[in-house]
Amino acid sequence: MTRSAVVVGGTGSLQATVELLARKGWQVTVTGRNAAAVPQSWSALGVAFVAIERGDEARMTALLADGGSLLVDGQCYTPEHARELSQWSQNFDSAVMLSAKAVYIDSAGRHLNSDEPPVWDGPIPESQPTMGYHGEPYQSREGYGANKAEAERVLFAEGRNVSILRPSKIHGPGVRQVREWPIVKRVLDRRGWMPLRDGDRVESTTSAVALAQASLACAISPASRVLNMADAEPRPARELAQAVATAAGGHLDLVEVDGCDCPAQVGRLPWTVDQVLDTTAATRLGITPDTFEDSIRSEVEWLVARAGPTTERGWALPDWIDASQPDYAAEDACLRSRTV
């Protein structure tokens, strides 16, 4: 019997989930806003794409009415979204909701977007307290984690066999927010060096492939659960930066700018906080993610394949990929100030 899955918002961080299920012989349907974001390879895998906004409740409900084996929701941001997902989950054997590590608070109630950064006692387990909710807008510093946390509580109260995944910063082909591009661009531009700030910080990362493995494992063993999702063997930010450069075919000389009188963005790496997720529960379920060094290669290959040289800016990505750009002028000024 062919298993069926619906992946809501599957053209971004959940691309690997779609492809893993399809290669396992599942019948996969993906929803999203933009058909142009659908990889050409999905046609050969038999993946069906339906252009529907998640907020179109009538069409979404009609699409999901027949149910199936697995429902994966990558666009559940608010308690209202969670109530919809809870209703849809009744028609599926298993459901997965993509949450975030931003839900966690430390012993003083601080969270990732607090004015004062949180302090963790060690790797964070799923039992760590999460943010309270007071109706904050989810697209705000205070509201993002609070809405995700409240959505989780709604799903536990009202959903059916909903597994909640709490990833760290996600990387992989197709991701909407590409944090590693400034490093890849330096290699392509043959820049050779990069400023470095807070290079000793250790922040968990999460590959899209790990999310795919988790979604499949949760479908095989339906239950209501919470799982931290992170790559194996978290490493200091300086080592992650060099791993990205290596994957792009180069090496960067890292120049320390801690304490330097230069703009705060100079030397700021994508991994900015000391926060490690405890993934013991995921390991018990048989999920064995790769290290960042191994998993980042596929994203870098995806970026390089889509980048191209320009006459004014060096190598650049298409506008539809959300990626920040390094400020070479500010960096050069910082380097000059250090050598005077």
PyMOL commands that set and color helices and strands:
alter all, ss='L'
color gray80, all
select helices_A, chain A and resi 15-23+35-37+41-45+57-64+79-89+101-103+143-158+181-188+208-220+237-247+280-284+292-306+328-339
alter helices_A, ss='H'
color red, helices_A
select strands_A, chain A and resi 4-8+27-32+48-51+68-73+92-98+162-167+169-171+193-196+205-207+225-229+253-256+308-310+314-316
alter strands_A, ss='S'
color yellow, strands_A
deselect
rebuild
show_as cartoon
